[in-house]
């Protein structure tokens, strides 16, 4: 069993949360391509934890662009919702 010394996302201040989340996104591909299954799972768990915390704190920053939704893109190209 692995012991983690990382602070829970809920305990990070806004700047630390953003920094850690950015770092996770930067290292995602390398972890997927070269990491062990356990490393990839730990990375995924941490990424999901911090993404969820970020979305809870900043819902206005994580609202999807209407053109990135199925209904929005259909409306944009004239197919209707």
N, C-alpha and C positions, 0 to 999 in steps of 0.2 A: 504494500500500500504506500502511495506517495503522499508526502506531507507538503502542502503548499504554504508558502509564506506570503503569498500575494494577498493584498487587502481586497476585501469584497468591493465590487463596483459601487455599492451604496455608500462606502466609506471614503471614496475618492472625491476630491474637490473637482470642480468643473474642468480646470486646466489639466489635471492629471488624468481624468477620464478621457478627455479628447486626445491627449498625448498617447496613452496606452492603446486606445482604439485605433488611432492612426498607425501605430507600430504593428499592431496585429494585422491590419489590412496590408501593410507593406510586406510582412513576412508570410502571408498566407500561401502563396504559390510555392515558395521554397519548402515550407513545412509539408505541403501536399506532395511535392515531387521527391523530396529527399528525407523526410522525417519518418520515424517509425509509426506504426498504427497507433501506439499509445501517445506519441507526441502529437500526432494529428488530432486525436480525440481531445487531448488536453487543450490544444489550440482552439478547436471548435467550441468546446465548452466555455472557455474564457471569452472568446469572441462573441458568442451568443449572450453571455451574461452582460458584457459591457455594451453591446448593441441595444439590448433591452433597457438597460439603465439609461443610456443616452436618449432613446426614444421616449422614455418616461419623463425625463427632465426637459427635453427639447422637442415636444411634439410638433411645433411649427417648423422645425428644421427637417423633420423626417416625413412630412406629408408628401405623398407622391405627386409628381408633376402630372397634370391631367393628360398630357400627351403620352405619358408612359403607362397609362392604363388602357385596357381594351376598349372601354366605352369612349374614352377621349380620343384615341387614335382613329376609331371608326367615325366619330363625329368629324374629325379633322379632314378625313379623306372623302366625306360625303356619304358614307354608308349609314349614318344614323346610329343611335345607341342600341 
